[in-house]
């Protein structure tokens, strides 16, 4: 009988924001899988480290740092094959995913490769968006308002159009796109209403007005824009 695959959301970074179910699954796991940026450490594993059993079998999935899709897709093929072998041997596999597995989560690529062949359970996690809003003290939406989530790599013209037509905005994956995004927001006259959050809930967290944001941003950063003075009142 095949094992079961769990895609476990670990939250935005602070281990205390893991759900009880996530902690129980990690602690009881005989086999763990997680993404690793090639040549670096695994952020997902670091979040869950205190719960991992010393004798657990670990399957690191080395993800190349490339904007091209093909190398990463090949890495997920390799990772999925290793996970499938463990499942076919009858072991359950707990796959670690920072944030939520289905919100820009790496687990969705493994899910696409394995869910037709094996039983899969997705365990949701606290998203970086809700963590960022909480740390910034900025409610995102109220009543019938709409929240628009945008990826930073979008072209300037599309960013401008989507921000202009939105009520509340979260821009993810800021990183090397910070200068472009800040320029768009400034041209729209929304600079004073934008908040920059980096490494939310971690010791090196930074929460400042976008006006005061540094020139360079890490990948794990976002910009929150809530139009109006106090839209939640």
N, C-alpha and C positions, 0 to 999 in steps of 0.2 A: 504493500500500500504506500502510495506517495505521501510525502510530507506536505505541510501547509506553508505557504509563503505569507509573511506579514510585512507590509510596508508601514513602518512606524514613524510618524512625525514626532520630532524631538523638540519643536519650538525654536525660538529665534536665537538661542545661544546660552542663556542662563540655565544651568541644569535644573534649578528649582522650578522652571516653567515646563518641564516635562510633565505629561499627564501621569496619573497613577497607573493607568493601563500600560502606557509606554514603558514605565520603569519596571513593572512586573514582567512584561514580555522580554525586555532586554536581560533582566536578571536571570530569567529561566532559560535563556537561549543556549542551545548547544552549538548552533552555527549562526554566525553573524556575517552580514555583507554590508558594505558601505563604500561610498565614492571617495576617492583620494585624488586630489589634484596632482598630476604627474610631477614628481620631484619634491612634493611637499607632504604635509600631514593632512589627516582627515578631520575636518571641522565637525562632521557628524559624530565621529567616534569620540572626539574630545568632549562633546556635550554629554554623551552617555557613559563615559569612561568609568565612573564610580560604580555603575551597575553591572559591568561586564564580568562574567565569571573568569577566573584565571585559566581554566582549561577549555574555554570556548574556542571552537575552530573559527577562524576569521577569513573572510573572502574580500580583500580590498579590490576595488574596481578602479583602475588607474585611468583617469580622464585627462587627455592632453589639453594643454592650454592653447587653444586655437580657435579662431573665429569661424573656421571652416567646419561644416557639420559632419563630414565624412569620418574624420578621425575619432570624434566622440561617439558616433554611431557604431563604429567598429569596436570601440572599447565596451560599449553596452552589450554588443553581441558576445564578446568574450566573457563578460561578467554574467550574463544570462545563462551561458552554457555551464559555467561553474556552479551557479545556483541550481540549475536544473539537475545536475549530477547529484547534488546533495539531496534534493527533493526526491529524486528517483530512488535514492538509497533509503528513503523512509524518514529522513530527518526534516523537521521543521526548520525554516530559515527566517530569521528576523533581519530585515533590511532597514538600515538606519537612514533617515532622511531629515536634514535640518528643515525647520519650518513645518510646513504641511506637505504631505506627499503629492497632492494634486494641485498645489498652488506654486507654479514654477518649480516643482520638486523633481529631483533627479529620478525618483522612484517611478514616475509615470513611464519612462522609457523601458524599464524592466517589466512593468505591468503589461505594456503593449506586447512584449515578447513572450511572456510566460502565462498570462491569465487564461488563455484558451486551453492550456494543457494541465494546469495545476489549480488547486483551490487557493484563493488569495483573499486576504483580509487587509483592508486599508484602515490604519488607525490615525485619525486626524490629529494635527498638532496646532499649537498657537502660531499664527502667521506673523511674519515680520511687520506687516502692515498694522495689525492691531497692537503689537508690541511698540512699534514706533509712535503710534498715536497716543498710547498710554504714557510713554516716557516724555513725549512732548506736551502732554496735557491739552491735546487738541481733538475734541470729538469730531468724528468724520462726517457722519450723516445723521439727520433726524427726520421724523415724519415721512414725507414722500420724496425726500431729496435723493439724488442719484450719486453714486460713487464711481468715478472713472479711474481705472488703473492702467497706466501706460508704461511701456518699457523705454528706458532711456535711449537705446540705439535707434529709435525711429528718426526719420529725416526731420529736419527743422520745420519744414512747411506743415507736415502732418502733425507734429507736436503742437505747433501753434494753433492749428485748426481745432484739434481735439481739446486742448486746454481752454480755448476761448469758448467752446460750446458746452463746457462742463460746469457742474456746481461745486463739487468737491473732487480733488485730484490727488492721486498718489503716483509718483513717478519712481519706478523701480530700476535696478541695475544702472545706477548713475555712473559710478566709476569714472572712466576716461571721458565720458560724455558730459561731465559737469559744466565745462565752459559753454558748450553749445546750449545746454538746457537753461543755464542761468541767463544767457543772452535772449533766448526766446521768452522767458518769463519777464525779463526786464522790459522788452519791447511791448509786451501785453499790459504793462503797468501793474503787475501783480507781485513785484519783488518784495514789497513790505508784508504781503500776506503769505509768503512762502517760508516754510521751516525745513531745515536740513537736519537729518538724523543719520548718524553712522554708527555701526556696531551696536545697535539697540540691545540693551540689557546686559552687555558685556562690560568688563572693567574699563576698557578704553572707549566707552560710549561717548559720543559727542552730539549734543542737541543745541542748535543755534539757529538764529534767523539766517535765511539764505544770504542775506547781505553780508553776514559775518563768516560765512563758510570758507574753508580753506580753498586754495586753488586746485588741489588734487584731492580726489575722493576715492575711497576703497570700493570694491565691488559691492560689499554689503553696506550700501548707503541708499537713502531714499529722500525724496522731497515731498512734503505735504503742502497742499494749497487748499485752504478753505476760504471761499469768497464771502465777503461780508464781515462785519465786525464780530457779531455773536450769533451765527446762523442757527445755533441749537436752542436759543431762547424762544 
